Amino acid sequence: KRHCRNIDTLCRERESDIAALKNVTPGQVIVLRFEDFANNPMKESKNLFKMLGLEFSPNVKKFIASHTKLPPNGSETISKVRNSKAVAVSWKNYLSTEEIDELQEKCATVFKEA
């Protein structure tokens, strides 16, 4: 986990991962940003199921809906259900503006690929 705090290492590893994935047969890899999935889990799940040739059944839709939105007055601390949109941006609470700027600069290639 220590290397995750080193932005240079983190970005190099992601660049390496993306380069390796490009060598996989086209159509065998799905690139999906966590933020996109968390902000619209239903749409992204439908896309994934379609790409994988799976049925997006009413039960799957119900499960996703019930696990990505908190009920009114729900508490994330005692629930398996999370507000996926809030989770996707929660990292902003842990990084300074300077760290975010550095990350965006050093990982620009990674962000373009995703």
Secondary structure, 3 states (H helix, E strand, C coil): CHHHHCHHHHHHHHHHHHHHHHCCCCCCCCCCCHHHHHHCHHHHHHHHHHHCCCCCCHHHHHHHHHHCCCCCCCCHHHCCCCCHHHHHHHHHHCCCHHHHHHHHHHCHHHHHHC
